[in-house]
Amino acid sequence: MFVSNHTSMTDIMLMLYVTKNPFVFVGKKELSKIPLFGFFYKRTCILVDRKNPRSRKEVFESAQKRLDQGLSICIFPEGGVPDQESIVLDHFKDGAFRLAIEHQIDIAPMVFFDNKKRFSFSFFSGSPGKLRVKTLALIATKGKTLDNKRELNQLTRAAILQELEQSLA
């Protein structure tokens, strides 16, 4: 299970570039409505309608099929890009951690340091430069239960936040 901070439109492309394992994204259904992007998005991602409990259940079933095919899963646990650019790392939703526990797959946290500076969601913002990524130590889920979901969420978020704060210092 690949998880990373989500700060820019470049996050998806960078994840595809740096990850050697074949994977599929889990993402918001609303994005499938974006012209052209949505066409490819809904054919390559597991879509979730966060307002629909049945949709969330279907995500787990789709994820299992993809895992059985040898694919990994990628989720941006913030659930979207924070509304305020001053937010370094928003709170994480529990879906990624629930999925990792239920399928007993390790969590591979990744930190995207520069994407917000290079190409943020503000119109005409950004600058040329490098996009740095750091893959952190795997977080095991073997033997964990749904009672550990919050703990895994907090552990993963803390590891990513620590790296982001160190890079700002």
BAGUMI-959760 format. One record per residue: residue in three letters; x, y, z of N, C-alpha, C in turn; residue number from 1. Coordinates in steps of 0.05 Angstrom, whole numbers, plus 5000, padded with zeros to 4 digits. Atoms other than C-alpha are relative to their C-alpha. Layout:
REM residues N
REC  code   n_x   n_y   n_z  ca_x  ca_y  ca_z   c_x   c_y   c_z  pos
REC   ALA     X     Y     Z     X     Y     Z     X     Y     Z  NUM
...
END
This chain:
REM residues 169
REC  code   n_x   n_y   n_z  ca_x  ca_y  ca_z   c_x   c_y   c_z  pos
REC   MET  5017  4977  5000  5000  5000  5000  5018  5024  5000    1
REC   PHE  4985  4975  5001  5034  5064  4977  4982  5022  5010    2
REC   VAL  5014  4977  4991  5013  5126  5014  5019  5024  5000    3
REC   SER  4983  4976  5001  5038  5197  5007  4984  5025  5006    4
REC   ASN  5013  4974  4998  5023  5269  5022  4990  5009  4973    5
REC   HIS  5013  4992  5026  4979  5302  4969  4999  5031  4999    6
REC   THR  4997  4971  5001  4997  5374  4950  4997  5012  4973    7
REC   SER  4998  4989  5027  4995  5381  4875  4988  4982  4980    8
REC   MET  5009  5016  5023  4969  5358  4808  5023  4982  4990    9
REC   THR  4977  5017  5009  5039  5329  4797  5003  4975  5017   10
REC   ASP  4996  5023  4982  5032  5279  4854  4995  4973  4985   11
REC   ILE  5007  5025  5014  4999  5226  4810  5022  4993  4980   12
REC   MET  4979  5006  5019  5051  5232  4755  5026  4992  5013   13
REC   LEU  4976  5006  4986  5108  5231  4804  4999  4972  5012   14
REC   MET  5004  5027  4988  5080  5169  4839  5004  4979  4978   15
REC   LEU  4997  5019  5023  5076  5134  4771  5029  4998  4992   16
REC   TYR  4972  5000  5008  5148  5154  4756  5018  4986  5020   17
REC   VAL  4981  5010  4980  5181  5134  4822  4994  4972  5009   18
REC   THR  5007  5027  4989  5144  5069  4837  5004  4979  4978   19
REC   LYS  4993  5021  5019  5171  5008  4803  4978  4978  4999   20
REC   ASN  5021  5021  4999  5115  4961  4826  4975  5010  4985   21
REC   PRO  5026  4992  5012  5052  4962  4783  4979  5004  5022   22
REC   PHE  5020  4994  4980  4996  4993  4823  4976  5014  4988   23
REC   VAL  5024  4986  5008  4927  5023  4819  4993  5020  5022   24
REC   PHE  5008  4979  4981  4903  5087  4852  4971  4994  5010   25
REC   VAL  5027  4998  4990  4842  5091  4897  4995  5030  5001   26
REC   GLY  5005  4971  5001  4811  5159  4884  4971  5008  5000   27
REC   LYS  5027  4989  4999  4750  5203  4889  4986  4998  4974   28
REC   LYS  5016  5003  5024  4695  5189  4840  4995  5026  4986   29
REC   GLU  5005  4973  5012  4684  5264  4829  5020  5007  4978   30
REC   LEU  4979  4993  5019  4750  5268  4791  4995  4988  4972   31
REC   SER  5006  5013  5026  4722  5223  4736  4984  5018  4982   32
REC   LYS  5016  4981  5015  4680  5283  4713  5017  5021  4986   33
REC   ILE  4982  4980  5012  4741  5324  4692  5005  4992  4971   34
REC   PRO  4997  5007  5028  4744  5327  4616  5028  4988  4994   35
REC   LEU  4977  5014  5009  4797  5282  4584  5014  4985  5023   36
REC   PHE  4988  5013  4977  4831  5267  4651  4982  4978  5011   37
REC   GLY  5020  5018  4989  4767  5234  4676  4997  4974  4983   38
REC   PHE  5002  5024  5018  4765  5187  4615  5021  4979  5008   39
REC   PHE  4979  5018  4992  4832  5156  4635  4998  4992  5029   40
REC   TYR  5001  5004  4972  4822  5163  4709  4980  4977  5007   41
REC   LYS  5019  5020  4992  4759  5120  4713  5006  4973  4988   42
REC   ARG  4992  5026  5011  4791  5066  4671  5024  4988  5013   43
REC   THR  4975  5009  4988  4854  5061  4712  5000  5001  5031   44
REC   CYS  5001  4997  4971  4832  5074  4784  4976  4985  5012   45
REC   ILE  5022  5010  4985  4788  5044  4836  4986  5025  5011   46
REC   LEU  5014  4976  4993  4736  5098  4846  4983  4996  5025   47
REC   VAL  5016  5001  4975  4703  5113  4913  4982  5025  5001   48
REC   ASP  5019  4978  4994  4641  5155  4926  4999  5001  5031   49
REC   ARG  4997  5000  4971  4657  5175  4998  4974  5004  5015   50
REC   LYS  5026  4996  4987  4584  5192  5012  4983  4975  4999   51
REC   ASN  5016  5024  5004  4560  5122  4993  5014  4976  5014   52
REC   PRO  4987  5023  4986  4575  5065  5043  5003  4976  4982   53
REC   ARG  4997  5023  5018  4563  5013  4989  5024  5003  4982   54
REC   SER  4976  4995  5017  4616  5046  4945  5025  4994  5015   55
REC   ARG  4976  5006  4983  4666  5042  5002  5004  4970  5002   56
REC   LYS  4998  5030  4999  4651  4967  5008  5010  4989  4974   57
REC   GLU  4991  5009  5026  4661  4958  4934  5030  5005  4995   58
REC   VAL  4972  4994  5002  4729  4990  4939  5017  4977  5012   59
REC   PHE  4985  5023  4987  4752  4934  4986  4999  4976  4982   60
REC   GLU  5002  5023  5018  4727  4882  4937  5017  5004  4975   61
REC   SER  4984  4994  5024  4760  4916  4877  5030  4999  5007   62
REC   ALA  4972  5000  4992  4825  4924  4916  5009  4971  5003   63
REC   GLN  4992  5028  4997  4826  4849  4932  5005  4988  4973   64
REC   LYS  4996  5010  5028  4818  4833  4858  5026  5009  4989   65
REC   ARG  4975  4989  5011  4875  4879  4840  5025  4988  5015   66
REC   LEU  4979  5013  4985  4919  4851  4896  5005  4972  4990   67
REC   ASP  4998  5027  5010  4904  4781  4871  5014  4999  4973   68
REC   GLN  4987  4998  5026  4928  4804  4802  5030  5008  5002   69
REC   GLY  4972  4993  4996  4995  4824  4833  5005  5030  5000   70
REC   LEU  4997  4971  4999  4982  4899  4834  5001  5010  5029   71
REC   SER  5000  4986  4974  4996  4945  4893  4978  5021  4999   72
REC   ILE  5021  4979  4998  4948  4999  4916  5014  5026  5009   73
REC   CYS  4989  4973  4992  4963  5074  4922  4976  5017  5009   74
REC   ILE  5020  4982  4990  4922  5122  4964  5014  5025  5012   75
REC   PHE  4992  4976  4986  4932  5194  4984  4981  5004  5023   76
REC   PRO  5018  5002  4977  4903  5189  5054  4988  5027  5009   77
REC   GLU  5012  4974  4992  4890  5264  5061  4972  5003  4986   78
REC   GLY  5026  4999  5013  4831  5251  5014  4998  5023  4980   79
REC   GLY  5000  4978  5018  4850  5310  4971  5021  5020  5008   80
REC   VAL  4980  4980  4994  4895  5370  4968  4988  5020  5020   81
REC   PRO  5010  4981  4980  4887  5416  5029  4991  5026  4987   82
REC   ASP  5011  4975  5011  4846  5479  5015  5020  5023  5004   83
REC   GLN  4981  4979  4995  4899  5524  5046  5028  4991  4994   84
REC   GLU  4972  5008  5008  4969  5523  5017  5019  5000  5024   85
REC   SER  4983  4999  4976  4997  5537  5087  5000  4974  5015   86
REC   ILE  5001  5026  4986  4976  5468  5111  5022  4982  4989   87
REC   VAL  4978  5017  5009  5038  5424  5109  4990  4971  4995   88
REC   LEU  5011  5027  5002  5000  5358  5120  4973  4999  5013   89
REC   ASP  5027  5001  4989  4925  5351  5129  4996  4974  5015   90
REC   HIS  5007  5025  4985  4892  5298  5173  4996  4978  4980   91
REC   PHE  5004  5023  5017  4890  5228  5144  4973  4987  5005   92
REC   LYS  5024  5016  4997  4826  5191  5131  5009  4971  5005   93
REC   ASP  4993  5027  4991  4824  5118  5155  4999  4979  4978   94
REC   GLY  5004  5020  5020  4808  5083  5089  5024  4984  4992   95
REC   ALA  4976  5013  5008  4879  5067  5069  5009  4980  5021   96
REC   PHE  4990  5017  4978  4895  5037  5137  4981  4977  5005   97
REC   ARG  5020  5022  4998  4831  4997  5140  5005  4979  4977   98
REC   LEU  4994  5017  5022  4847  4969  5071  5025  4984  5004   99
REC   ALA  4974  5013  4995  4919  4953  5090  4997  4978  5021  100
REC   ILE  5004  5019  4979  4896  4917  5153  4983  4976  4990  101
REC   GLU  5017  5021  5010  4840  4878  5120  5013  4981  4980  102
REC   HIS  4985  5016  5020  4887  4854  5065  5027  4992  5010  103
REC   GLN  4974  5006  4988  4947  4848  5112  5023  5007  4981  104
REC   ILE  4978  4991  5017  4992  4888  5065  5015  5023  5014  105
REC   ASP  4984  4980  4987  5049  4932  5089  4994  5028  4988  106
REC   ILE  5004  4972  5009  5044  5008  5084  5028  5011  4993  107
REC   ALA  4975  4988  5009  5099  5042  5044  4996  5030  4998  108
REC   PRO  5003  4971  5000  5099  5116  5063  5020  5013  4982  109
REC   MET  4982  4984  5018  5128  5165  5012  4995  5029  5006  110
REC   VAL  5002  4971  4995  5142  5239  5021  5007  5015  4974  111
REC   PHE  4995  4983  5023  5135  5288  4964  5006  5028  5011  112
REC   PHE  4991  4975  4987  5175  5350  4985  4993  5025  4984  113
REC   ASP  4999  4975  5016  5171  5399  4927  4976  5004  4981  114
REC   ASN  5022  4998  5020  5107  5387  4887  4984  5025  5004  115
REC   LYS  5016  4976  4995  5069  5444  4920  5015  5025  4989  116
REC   LYS  4984  4977  5010  5126  5493  4903  5002  5000  4970  117
REC   ARG  4996  5002  5029  5133  5468  4832  4974  5004  4984  118
REC   PHE  5024  4999  5015  5060  5462  4812  4976  4997  5019  119
REC   SER  5022  5002  4980  5007  5478  4864  4973  5003  4986  120
REC   PHE  5026  4997  5012  4933  5483  4853  4991  5029  4996  121
REC   SER  5005  4972  5005  4936  5559  4853  5007  5006  4971  122
REC   PHE  4996  4995  5028  4929  5584  4782  5026  5017  4996  123
REC   PHE  4976  4986  5008  4995  5608  4751  5020  5002  5023  124
REC   SER  4980  5001  4979  5037  5588  4811  5020  4978  4994  125
REC   GLY  4980  5021  5003  5099  5546  4816  5026  5011  4988  126
REC   SER  4974  4993  5011  5170  5546  4790  5013  4975  4990  127
REC   PRO  4985  5023  5009  5217  5500  4753  5019  4990  5022  128
REC   GLY  4982  5011  4981  5261  5454  4794  4996  4970  5004  129
REC   LYS  5001  5028  4994  5272  5385  4822  4975  4993  5016  130
REC   LEU  5022  5012  4984  5217  5341  4852  5013  4978  5017  131
REC   ARG  4988  5020  4983  5246  5304  4911  4979  4982  5013  132
REC   VAL  5017  5020  4988  5215  5240  4938  5017  4983  5019  133
REC   LYS  4987  5018  4982  5234  5198  4998  4981  4978  5008  134
REC   THR  5016  5023  4991  5208  5128  5012  5009  4993  5028  135
REC   LEU  4994  5006  4972  5204  5114  5086  4999  4970  5005  136
REC   ALA  5001  5028  4992  5210  5048  5123  4971  4989  4999  137
REC   LEU  5026  5013  5001  5153  4999  5112  4988  4998  5028  138
REC   ILE  5015  5003  4975  5100  4997  5166  4983  4974  4997  139
REC   ALA  5013  5026  5002  5077  4925  5178  4971  5001  5010  140
REC   THR  5027  5003  4991  5004  4906  5185  4994  4972  5009  141
REC   LYS  5005  5028  4994  5013  4832  5196  4992  4997  5030  142
REC   GLY  5010  5004  4973  4972  4811  5256  4984  5023  5012  143
REC   LYS  5015  4977  4990  4940  4879  5263  4970  4995  4994  144
REC   THR  5029  5002  5004  4864  4885  5269  4990  5029  4996  145
REC   LEU  5012  4973  5004  4816  4942  5255  5002  5017  5025  146
REC   ASP  4996  4984  4976  4827  4963  5327  5026  5016  4999  147
REC   ASN  4975  4986  5004  4897  4985  5304  4999  5021  4978  148
REC   LYS  5002  4982  5024  4871  5027  5246  5009  5029  5007  149
REC   ARG  4993  4973  4992  4878  5094  5283  5030  5002  5006  150
REC   GLU  4971  5000  4993  4947  5076  5309  5017  5000  4974  151
REC   LEU  4985  5000  5025  4972  5060  5238  4997  5026  4986  152
REC   ASN  5005  4974  5013  4941  5124  5212  5019  5021  5013  153
REC   GLN  4984  4980  4986  4976  5166  5265  5030  4995  4996  154
REC   LEU  4971  5007  5003  5043  5129  5258  5009  5008  4972  155
REC   THR  4993  4993  5028  5043  5138  5182  5001  5030  4996  156
REC   ARG  5001  4971  5003  5022  5211  5185  5024  5013  5015  157
REC   ALA  4978  4989  4985  5074  5226  5239  5027  4997  4985  158
REC   ALA  4975  5005  5015  5130  5195  5197  5003  5019  4976  159
REC   ILE  5000  4982  5024  5111  5236  5135  5003  5029  5010  160
REC   LEU  4999  4973  4990  5101  5300  5175  5028  5007  5010  161
REC   GLN  4973  4995  4990  5169  5293  5209  5019  5006  4978  162
REC   GLU  4982  4995  5023  5204  5289  5142  4994  5027  4987  163
REC   LEU  5007  4974  5012  5165  5349  5115  5010  5023  5017  164
REC   GLU  4992  4979  4982  5180  5391  5176  5031  5003  5001  165
REC   GLN  4971  4998  5001  5254  5373  5174  5010  5014  4975  166
REC   SER  4991  4988  5025  5258  5395  5102  4994  5030  5000  167
REC   LEU  5006  4971  4999  5227  5463  5120  5019  5015  5019  168
REC   ALA  4982  4987  4980  5277  5475  5177  5026  5010  4988  169
END
